[in-house]
Amino acid sequence: MLTISLLAKKFNLSRTTILYYEREGLLHPVKRDLNGYRLYGEKALSRLSQIVSYRALGVPVSEIALLLDGNGEQKRILQDQLQRLQAEIERLHQQQMAILKFMKQPDTEENGMVTKERWTEIMRAAGLSDDDMHNWHIQFETLEPEAHQEFLESLQIDADEIDRIRAWSLC
């Protein structure tokens, strides 16, 4: 059994976050000890691990209960999150273009701001593995093939390699 402080420490969360998950109905202590401290068992550890994983994917707290309860909504919720992420990528791309325009440098190719190597380095620094990057390309190619083409061109990749990347993205 773990106290709230030990549980928070184990998952590198704040005590306040654990209490928030309790208020939202995602997590429940097994019991309280004689001093009134909350005690959490293995089931709570497992559940918190899942909560932390879903939060790492950006899933809103309000939707995590549906994922944990396994009521058949998992695929829809994760697809919705994927769409939110795609919209965020688009928003960030628009911001990037606005900054370049503001700087009077509309074309990243001329300035060499982001190359394929630099983009890969950024993605790895963000924690993406080769499989994650492959999935990212698959989703981009599936959802926005023309934007994917433009993005690859903006990274100064030659046409033959772009064709190979786009074919690889269809696997």
N, CA, C and O of each residue as an XYZ file, in Angstrom:
684
protein
N       0.835     -1.181      0.000
C       0.000      0.000      0.000
C       0.886      1.253      0.000
O       1.899      1.313      0.697
N       0.486      2.235     -0.786
C       1.235      3.482     -0.875
C       0.373      4.661     -0.425
O      -0.833      4.691     -0.672
N       1.001      5.622      0.232
C       0.311      6.862      0.562
C       0.253      7.720     -0.698
O       0.902      7.416     -1.699
N      -0.519      8.776     -0.638
C      -0.647      9.658     -1.798
C       0.704     10.254     -2.191
O       1.000     10.394     -3.378
N       1.521     10.604     -1.198
C       2.839     11.183     -1.494
C       3.747     10.180     -2.191
O       4.440     10.528     -3.147
N       3.747      8.943     -1.720
C       4.583      7.918     -2.353
C       4.088      7.593     -3.758
O       4.882      7.384     -4.675
N       2.769      7.553     -3.916
C       2.187      7.285     -5.229
C       2.578      8.403     -6.204
O       2.993      8.137     -7.331
N       2.441      9.632     -5.762
C       2.799     10.774     -6.603
C       4.277     10.711     -6.984
O       4.633     10.933     -8.141
N       5.127     10.410     -6.018
C       6.561     10.332     -6.271
C       6.880      9.222     -7.274
O       7.703      9.403     -8.172
N       6.230      8.086     -7.115
C       6.471      6.939     -7.996
C       6.191      7.287     -9.469
O       6.868      6.791    -10.370
N       5.184      8.149     -9.700
C       4.803      8.507    -11.070
C       5.279      9.910    -11.465
O       4.918     10.429    -12.521
N       6.094     10.506    -10.595
C       6.609     11.856    -10.855
C       5.468     12.855    -11.092
O       5.522     13.677    -12.007
N       4.450     12.765    -10.258
C       3.307     13.662    -10.305
C       3.238     14.436     -9.001
O       3.894     14.083     -8.021
N       2.453     15.476     -8.997
C       2.245     16.206     -7.748
C       1.100     15.554     -6.972
O       0.256     14.859     -7.538
N       1.097     15.794     -5.686
C       0.007     15.320     -4.826
C      -1.318     15.911     -5.321
O      -2.351     15.242     -5.301
N      -1.273     17.153     -5.757
C      -2.465     17.840     -6.267
C      -3.031     17.121     -7.493
O      -4.248     17.022     -7.649
N      -2.160     16.625     -8.353
C      -2.616     15.899     -9.546
C      -3.342     14.622     -9.149
O      -4.379     14.292     -9.724
N      -2.806     13.903     -8.171
C      -3.462     12.681     -7.696
C      -4.846     13.028     -7.139
O      -5.824     12.337     -7.427
N      -4.927     14.078     -6.355
C      -6.217     14.510     -5.796
C      -7.191     14.923     -6.902
O      -8.390     14.661     -6.814
N      -6.667     15.565     -7.933
C      -7.495     15.947     -9.075
C      -8.073     14.708     -9.764
O      -9.258     14.670    -10.095
N      -7.232     13.704     -9.975
C      -7.716     12.464    -10.591
C      -8.781     11.802     -9.711
O      -9.720     11.194    -10.224
N      -8.637     11.918     -8.415
C      -9.666     11.398     -7.501
C     -10.976     12.159     -7.691
O     -12.042     11.559     -7.830
N     -10.880     13.495     -7.693
C     -12.091     14.314     -7.863
C     -12.798     14.017     -9.178
O     -14.025     14.073     -9.259
N     -12.027     13.704    -10.196
C     -12.599     13.396    -11.505
C     -13.120     11.960    -11.586
O     -13.676     11.552    -12.606
N     -12.937     11.201    -10.513
C     -13.443      9.836    -10.462
C     -12.568      8.822    -11.169
O     -13.015      7.707    -11.437
N     -11.330      9.180    -11.478
C     -10.429      8.272    -12.196
C      -9.654      7.354    -11.271
O      -9.234      6.271    -11.679
N      -9.464      7.771    -10.046
C      -8.608      7.045     -9.122
C      -9.243      7.055     -7.744
O      -9.824      8.057     -7.326
N      -9.131      5.936     -7.041
C      -9.725      5.827     -5.708
C      -8.763      5.109     -4.769
O      -8.185      4.085     -5.134
N      -8.587      5.646     -3.554
C      -7.762      4.936     -2.586
C      -8.491      3.671     -2.123
O      -9.720      3.620     -2.110
N      -7.722      2.664     -1.748
C      -8.316      1.431     -1.238
C      -8.961      1.696      0.117
O     -10.065      1.237      0.411
N      -8.224      2.459      0.937
C      -8.724      2.767      2.279
C      -7.923      3.916      2.849
O      -7.020      4.449      2.204
N      -8.270      4.293      4.080
C      -7.508      5.304      4.811
C      -6.937      4.639      6.057
O      -7.579      3.783      6.666
N      -5.727      5.040      6.428
C      -5.144      4.454      7.636
C      -5.673      5.179      8.871
O      -6.548      6.039      8.762
N      -5.155      4.840     10.021
C      -5.638      5.412     11.281
C      -5.455      6.926     11.344
O      -6.219      7.617     12.018
N      -4.456      7.438     10.649
C      -4.211      8.879     10.618
C      -5.038      9.594      9.556
O      -4.959     10.816      9.422
N      -5.823      8.843      8.808
C      -6.639      9.433      7.749
C      -5.943      9.533      6.398
O      -6.514     10.066      5.447
N      -4.701      9.021      6.302
C      -3.982      9.067      5.033
C      -4.600      8.096      4.034
O      -4.982      6.977      4.377
N      -4.687      8.555      2.793
C      -5.178      7.690      1.719
C      -4.133      6.612      1.440
O      -2.931      6.880      1.444
N      -4.604      5.400      1.201
C      -3.712      4.295      0.850
C      -4.162      3.708     -0.482
O      -5.350      3.477     -0.707
N      -3.197      3.474     -1.352
C      -3.474      2.974     -2.697
C      -2.815      1.614     -2.883
O      -1.679      1.395     -2.463
N      -3.551      0.701     -3.521
C      -3.047     -0.645     -3.762
C      -2.595     -0.838     -5.199
O      -2.472      0.115     -5.968
N      -2.354     -2.086     -5.534
C      -1.855     -2.448     -6.868
C      -2.817     -2.028     -7.976
O      -2.387     -1.588     -9.043
N      -4.108     -2.161     -7.726
C      -5.098     -1.784     -8.737
C      -4.989     -0.289     -9.057
O      -5.048      0.110    -10.221
N      -4.832      0.525     -8.024
C      -4.681      1.970     -8.226
C      -3.381      2.279     -8.968
O      -3.342      3.172     -9.814
N      -2.312      1.533     -8.647
C      -1.039      1.721     -9.355
C      -1.208      1.448    -10.848
O      -0.756      2.221    -11.691
N      -1.858      0.350    -11.149
C      -2.076     -0.020    -12.544
C      -2.950      1.023    -13.249
O      -2.668      1.422    -14.379
N      -3.986      1.446    -12.582
C      -4.906      2.430    -13.164
C      -4.194      3.768    -13.377
O      -4.367      4.406    -14.415
N      -3.401      4.188    -12.403
C      -2.676      5.445    -12.552
C      -1.665      5.351    -13.692
O      -1.452      6.328    -14.410
N      -1.055      4.212    -13.861
C      -0.129      4.008    -14.973
C      -0.849      4.227    -16.304
O      -0.308      4.865    -17.208
N      -2.063      3.702    -16.423
C      -2.852      3.898    -17.641
C      -3.228      5.368    -17.814
O      -3.154      5.906    -18.919
N      -3.631      6.014    -16.723
C      -4.001      7.429    -16.778
C      -2.818      8.258    -17.280
O      -2.969      9.102    -18.163
N      -1.655      8.008    -16.712
C      -0.446      8.742    -17.102
C      -0.132      8.495    -18.577
O       0.269      9.417    -19.287
N      -0.307      7.276    -19.036
C      -0.062      6.960    -20.446
C      -1.020      7.724    -21.359
O      -0.599      8.298    -22.363
N      -2.288      7.729    -21.014
C      -3.266      8.450    -21.833
C      -3.005      9.955    -21.811
O      -3.166     10.629    -22.828
N      -2.604     10.478    -20.661
C      -2.287     11.906    -20.579
C      -1.074     12.220    -21.452
O      -1.015     13.280    -22.076
N      -0.103     11.301    -21.498
C       1.083     11.510    -22.339
C       0.701     11.587    -23.814
O       1.395     12.225    -24.606
N      -0.406     10.937    -24.183
C      -0.913     10.998    -25.557
C      -1.743     12.248    -25.782
O      -2.186     12.516    -26.899
N      -1.953     13.019    -24.712
C      -2.735     14.246    -24.825
C      -4.226     14.054    -24.688
O      -4.992     14.986    -24.932
N      -4.659     12.863    -24.302
C      -6.089     12.603    -24.149
C      -6.612     13.445    -22.985
O      -6.034     13.419    -21.899
N      -7.699     14.190    -23.200
C      -8.260     14.998    -22.114
C      -8.697     14.130    -20.931
O      -9.174     13.009    -21.106
N      -8.526     14.667    -19.740
C      -8.916     13.956    -18.522
C     -10.383     13.550    -18.596
O     -10.760     12.474    -18.133
N     -11.205     14.411    -19.179
C     -12.641     14.135    -19.261
C     -12.969     12.887    -20.076
O     -14.060     12.334    -19.939
N     -12.044     12.434    -20.922
C     -12.294     11.252    -21.757
C     -11.584     10.005    -21.252
O     -11.843      8.905    -21.740
N     -10.705     10.162    -20.293
C      -9.918      9.021    -19.820
C     -10.786      7.976    -19.142
O     -10.526      6.783    -19.299
N     -11.817      8.382    -18.385
C     -12.694      7.409    -17.723
C     -13.307      6.458    -18.743
O     -13.410      5.258    -18.492
N     -13.715      6.989    -19.892
C     -14.289      6.139    -20.941
C     -13.271      5.130    -21.455
O     -13.617      3.985    -21.747
N     -12.016      5.556    -21.566
C     -10.965      4.638    -22.017
C     -10.691      3.556    -20.978
O     -10.506      2.387    -21.319
N     -10.668      3.954    -19.716
C     -10.360      3.001    -18.643
C     -11.488      1.991    -18.428
O     -11.241      0.834    -18.087
N     -12.708      2.434    -18.629
C     -13.852      1.562    -18.364
C     -14.125      0.573    -19.487
O     -14.919     -0.353    -19.324
N     -13.470      0.766    -20.626
C     -13.584     -0.194    -21.721
C     -14.992     -0.368    -22.236
O     -15.445     -1.494    -22.439
N     -15.694      0.738    -22.452
C     -17.088      0.653    -22.885
C     -17.253      0.681    -24.402
O     -18.340      0.982    -24.894
N     -16.213      0.378    -25.139
C     -16.304      0.341    -26.595
C     -16.020      1.682    -27.262
O     -16.091      1.785    -28.487
N     -15.707      2.688    -26.497
C     -15.453      4.023    -27.029
C     -13.966      4.276    -27.305
O     -13.600      5.335    -27.815
N     -13.115      3.310    -26.970
C     -11.674      3.530    -27.058
C     -11.227      3.989    -28.445
O     -10.507      4.978    -28.576
N     -11.654      3.273    -29.465
C     -11.198      3.604    -30.814
C     -11.644      5.005    -31.211
O     -10.860      5.763    -31.782
N     -12.888      5.356    -30.917
C     -13.401      6.682    -31.271
C     -12.622      7.773    -30.537
O     -12.243      8.780    -31.135
N     -12.385      7.571    -29.245
C     -11.673      8.572    -28.450
C     -10.259      8.765    -28.980
O      -9.794      9.897    -29.114
N      -9.576      7.674    -29.281
C      -8.208      7.777    -29.793
C      -8.183      8.390    -31.198
O      -7.260      9.133    -31.529
N      -9.186      8.084    -32.022
C      -9.265      8.714    -33.340
C      -9.511     10.219    -33.195
O      -8.920     11.023    -33.915
N     -10.391     10.591    -32.253
C     -10.632     12.014    -31.989
C      -9.347     12.707    -31.561
O      -9.059     13.821    -31.998
N      -8.573     12.041    -30.701
C      -7.304     12.623    -30.243
C      -6.333     12.758    -31.410
O      -5.624     13.758    -31.517
N      -6.301     11.768    -32.273
C      -5.436     11.840    -33.448
C      -5.825     13.033    -34.315
O      -4.954     13.735    -34.829
N      -7.116     13.265    -34.480
C      -7.582     14.415    -35.258
C      -7.208     15.736    -34.577
O      -6.840     16.701    -35.247
N      -7.305     15.775    -33.245
C      -6.899     16.985    -32.520
C      -5.409     17.251    -32.718
O      -4.988     18.393    -32.904
N      -4.614     16.169    -32.676
C      -3.176     16.321    -32.895
C      -2.888     16.808    -34.313
O      -2.019     17.655    -34.517
N      -3.614     16.274    -35.287
C      -3.424     16.701    -36.671
C      -3.772     18.176    -36.817
O      -3.072     18.915    -37.509
N      -4.849     18.606    -36.170
C      -5.232     20.018    -36.211
C      -4.152     20.881    -35.555
O      -3.849     21.976    -36.029
N      -3.582     20.380    -34.472
C      -2.510     21.109    -33.791
C      -1.276     21.210    -34.682
O      -0.624     22.253    -34.721
N      -0.954     20.142    -35.391
C       0.172     20.172    -36.325
C      -0.079     21.228    -37.398
O       0.818     21.997    -37.743
N      -1.296     21.260    -37.920
C      -1.650     22.258    -38.928
C      -1.526     23.669    -38.364
O      -1.005     24.568    -39.023
N      -2.012     23.854    -37.134
C      -1.952     25.164    -36.492
C      -0.494     25.590    -36.317
O      -0.142     26.740    -36.579
N       0.338     24.668    -35.880
C       1.756     24.972    -35.708
C       2.423     25.296    -37.048
O       3.266     26.189    -37.135
N       2.036     24.563    -38.075
C       2.583     24.835    -39.412
C       2.178     26.237    -39.860
O       2.987     26.971    -40.428
N       0.929     26.603    -39.604
C       0.468     27.942    -39.965
C       1.239     29.011    -39.187
O       1.586     30.058    -39.733
N       1.501     28.738    -37.915
C       2.285     29.675    -37.120
C       3.699     29.807    -37.681
O       4.248     30.905    -37.773
N       4.270     28.673    -38.051
C       5.612     28.684    -38.623
C       5.628     29.531    -39.896
O       6.532     30.343    -40.091
N       4.648     29.346    -40.747
C       4.586     30.112    -41.989
C       4.377     31.600    -41.702
O       4.948     32.449    -42.386
N       3.569     31.913    -40.705
C       3.338     33.312    -40.336
C       4.631     33.957    -39.838
O       4.921     35.106    -40.171
N       5.403     33.223    -39.044
C       6.677     33.746    -38.545
C       7.632     34.000    -39.716
O       8.283     35.042    -39.784
N       7.702     33.038    -40.627
C       8.583     33.204    -41.789
C       8.154     34.396    -42.631
O       8.989     35.152    -43.130
N       6.856     34.553    -42.782
C       6.340     35.683    -43.549
C       6.672     36.990    -42.832
O       7.086     37.967    -43.456
N       6.484     36.991    -41.521
C       6.796     38.177    -40.726
C       8.267     38.543    -40.870
O       8.626     39.719    -40.927
N       9.096     37.536    -40.927
C      10.539     37.753    -41.068
C      10.912     38.053    -42.524
O      12.083     38.246    -42.852
N       9.892     38.088    -43.388
C      10.095     38.309    -44.826
C      10.976     37.232    -45.439
O      11.798     37.489    -46.318
N      10.774     36.014    -44.942
C      11.493     34.863    -45.447
C      10.465     33.764    -45.693
O      10.386     32.812    -44.917
N       9.682     33.879    -46.756
C       8.566     32.967    -46.949
C       8.934     31.524    -47.277
O       8.085     30.637    -47.190
N      10.171     31.280    -47.648
C      10.503     29.931    -48.088
C      11.605     29.345    -47.215
O      12.720     29.864    -47.178
N      11.285     28.259    -46.512
C      12.283     27.650    -45.629
C      13.464     27.087    -46.412
O      14.564     26.987    -45.869
N      13.261     26.717    -47.673
C      14.352     26.152    -48.466
C      15.478     27.159    -48.636
O      16.652     26.806    -48.522
N      15.126     28.419    -48.910
C      16.142     29.436    -49.141
C      16.985     29.672    -47.891
O      18.176     29.969    -47.984
N      16.371     29.541    -46.739
C      17.043     29.874    -45.502
C      17.649     28.659    -44.815
O      18.440     28.807    -43.884
N      17.292     27.474    -45.259
C      17.819     26.278    -44.635
C      17.443     26.162    -43.166
O      18.180     25.564    -42.383
N      16.306     26.727    -42.784
C      15.930     26.728    -41.374
C      15.690     25.319    -40.856
O      16.139     24.960    -39.767
N      14.980     24.528    -41.645
C      14.704     23.165    -41.213
C      14.996     22.220    -42.374
O      14.403     22.326    -43.448
N      15.904     21.314    -42.140
C      16.232     20.300    -43.136
C      15.673     18.967    -42.658
O      15.158     18.864    -41.545
N      15.776     17.967    -43.491
C      15.332     16.616    -43.108
C      16.078     16.154    -41.865
O      15.480     15.609    -40.937
N      17.381     16.374    -41.853
C      18.195     15.942    -40.713
C      17.784     16.672    -39.438
O      17.671     16.067    -38.372
N      17.560     17.986    -39.563
C      17.175     18.772    -38.380
C      15.794     18.344    -37.894
O      15.570     18.230    -36.689
N      14.868     18.107    -38.823
C      13.517     17.682    -38.453
C      13.584     16.331    -37.732
O      12.919     16.141    -36.713
N      14.366     15.410    -38.244
C      14.527     14.105    -37.611
C      15.117     14.264    -36.215
O      14.691     13.594    -35.275
N      16.089     15.147    -36.086
C      16.704     15.413    -34.784
C      15.678     15.967    -33.795
O      15.659     15.578    -32.627
N      14.834     16.867    -34.265
C      13.778     17.444    -33.414
C      12.797     16.363    -32.978
O      12.413     16.302    -31.810
N      12.393     15.514    -33.912
C      11.433     14.449    -33.597
C      12.033     13.466    -32.589
O      11.340     13.026    -31.671
N      13.307     13.120    -32.748
C      13.963     12.216    -31.788
C      14.060     12.877    -30.414
O      13.846     12.226    -29.391
N      14.380     14.166    -30.393
C      14.468     14.892    -29.125
C      13.111     14.946    -28.433
O      13.037     15.022    -27.207
N      12.042     14.905    -29.219
C      10.688     14.898    -28.659
C      10.279     13.506    -28.185
O       9.185     13.318    -27.654
N      11.170     12.532    -28.381
C      10.900     11.196    -27.875
C      10.314     10.233    -28.890
O       9.890      9.139    -28.517
N      10.276     10.605    -30.159
C       9.716      9.719    -31.172
C      10.762      8.716    -31.644
O      11.900      9.077    -31.943
N      10.363      7.469    -31.705
C      11.226      6.408    -32.227
C      11.057      6.355    -33.747
O      10.249      7.091    -34.314
N      11.823      5.483    -34.397
C      11.658      5.303    -35.845
C      10.239      4.843    -36.164
O       9.645      5.303    -37.139
N       9.690      3.935    -35.350
C       8.311      3.468    -35.567
C       7.316      4.603    -35.398
O       6.359      4.703    -36.165
N       7.526      5.467    -34.400
C       6.644      6.620    -34.191
C       6.680      7.550    -35.398
O       5.643      8.034    -35.851
N       7.891      7.797    -35.918
C       8.019      8.679    -37.076
C       7.373      8.052    -38.309
O       6.765      8.746    -39.124
N       7.509      6.747    -38.435
C       6.857      6.061    -39.551
C       5.345      6.228    -39.439
O       4.682      6.546    -40.426
N       4.802      6.019    -38.252
C       3.364      6.195    -38.036
C       2.945      7.639    -38.320
O       1.879      7.876    -38.888
N       3.780      8.600    -37.928
C       3.495     10.011    -38.179
C       3.364     10.256    -39.676
O       2.432     10.926    -40.121
N       4.309      9.708    -40.460
C       4.253      9.857    -41.924
C       3.018      9.156    -42.498
O       2.371      9.686    -43.402
N       2.692      7.983    -41.984
C       1.498      7.258    -42.454
C       0.254      8.116    -42.248
O      -0.565      8.267    -43.154
N       0.122      8.675    -41.048
C      -1.056      9.499    -40.753
C      -1.090     10.753    -41.624
O      -2.146     11.123    -42.137
N       0.049     11.402    -41.792
C       0.128     12.611    -42.604
C      -0.244     12.284    -44.050
O      -1.042     12.993    -44.663
N       0.335     11.208    -44.593
C       0.062     10.827    -45.985
C      -1.399     10.440    -46.166
O      -2.005     10.765    -47.187
N      -1.967      9.749    -45.184
C      -3.359      9.301    -45.265
C      -4.330     10.472    -45.181
O      -5.285     10.559    -45.952
N      -4.072     11.370    -44.232
C      -5.017     12.465    -43.974
C      -4.825     13.667    -44.903
O      -5.799     14.309    -45.296
N      -3.581     13.971    -45.253
C      -3.284     15.160    -46.052
C      -2.132     14.901    -47.014
O      -1.033     15.416    -46.810
N      -2.365     14.112    -48.059
C      -1.248     13.750    -48.948
C      -0.565     14.945    -49.617
O       0.657     14.951    -49.761
N      -1.333     15.948    -50.025
C      -0.708     17.107    -50.671
C       0.133     17.908    -49.674
O       1.227     18.367    -50.003
N      -0.381     18.068    -48.470
C       0.364     18.787    -47.431
C       1.627     18.010    -47.055
O       2.666     18.602    -46.761
N       1.525     16.674    -47.069
C       2.696     15.844    -46.784
C       3.771     16.092    -47.839
O       4.946     16.257    -47.509
N       3.366     16.116    -49.101
C       4.287     16.391    -50.203
C       4.955     17.751    -50.005
O       6.175     17.863    -50.115
N       4.159     18.786    -49.713
C       4.705     20.134    -49.515
C       5.671     20.179    -48.336
O       6.718     20.823    -48.394
N       5.298     19.482    -47.268
C       6.163     19.442    -46.087
C       7.510     18.824    -46.429
O       8.556     19.364    -46.067
N       7.484     17.679    -47.133
C       8.736     17.010    -47.493
C       9.595     17.901    -48.395
O      10.816     17.948    -48.249
N       8.955     18.597    -49.315
C       9.689     19.521    -50.185
C      10.320     20.647    -49.367
O      11.430     21.087    -49.663
N       9.609     21.112    -48.338
C      10.132     22.207    -47.517
C      11.378     21.789    -46.739
O      12.134     22.641    -46.274
N      11.594     20.480    -46.597
C      12.771     19.971    -45.891
C      13.968     19.784    -46.827
O      14.983     19.201    -46.444
N      13.834     20.288    -48.058
C      14.909     20.236    -49.045
C      15.254     18.813    -49.459
O      16.414     18.503    -49.732
N      14.253     17.956    -49.505
C      14.456     16.562    -49.905
C      14.254     16.471    -51.410
O      13.323     17.070    -51.948
N      15.124     15.722    -52.099
C      14.983     15.614    -53.550
C      13.753     14.766    -53.908
O      13.243     14.001    -53.089
N      13.301     14.926    -55.137
C      12.047     14.329    -55.594
C      12.026     12.802    -55.471
O      11.009     12.231    -55.078
N      13.132     12.136    -55.802
C      13.175     10.668    -55.712
C      12.990     10.199    -54.273
O      12.257      9.246    -54.009
N      13.660     10.877    -53.348
C      13.530     10.479    -51.945
C      12.121     10.765    -51.424
O      11.585      9.992    -50.630
N      11.523     11.869    -51.865
C      10.138     12.168    -51.477
C       9.222     11.049    -51.945
O       8.342     10.614    -51.202
N       9.420     10.584    -53.167
C       8.607      9.472    -53.684
C       8.779      8.223    -52.819
O       7.806      7.529    -52.524
N      10.022      7.941    -52.413
C      10.279      6.770    -51.561
C       9.613      6.931    -50.190
O       9.016      5.988    -49.672
N       9.715      8.108    -49.618
C       9.099      8.359    -48.301
C       7.587      8.223    -48.381
O       6.963      7.632    -47.499
N       7.003      8.767    -49.432
C       5.544      8.692    -49.569
C       5.085      7.251    -49.817
O       4.036      6.844    -49.317
N       5.849      6.489    -50.573
C       5.511      5.058    -50.782
C       5.647      4.299    -49.465
O       4.806      3.463    -49.136
N       6.693      4.587    -48.724
C       6.934      3.967    -47.392
C       5.797      4.320    -46.448
O       5.445      3.532    -45.570
N       5.220      5.508    -46.628
C       4.119      5.959    -45.761
C       2.821      5.246    -46.056
O       1.870      5.361    -45.283
N       2.755      4.526    -47.134
C       1.537      3.792    -47.489
C       1.591      2.348    -47.005
O       0.641      1.588    -47.198
N       2.710      1.967    -46.371
C       2.866      0.592    -45.866
C       2.088      0.405    -44.583
O       2.097     -0.684    -44.009
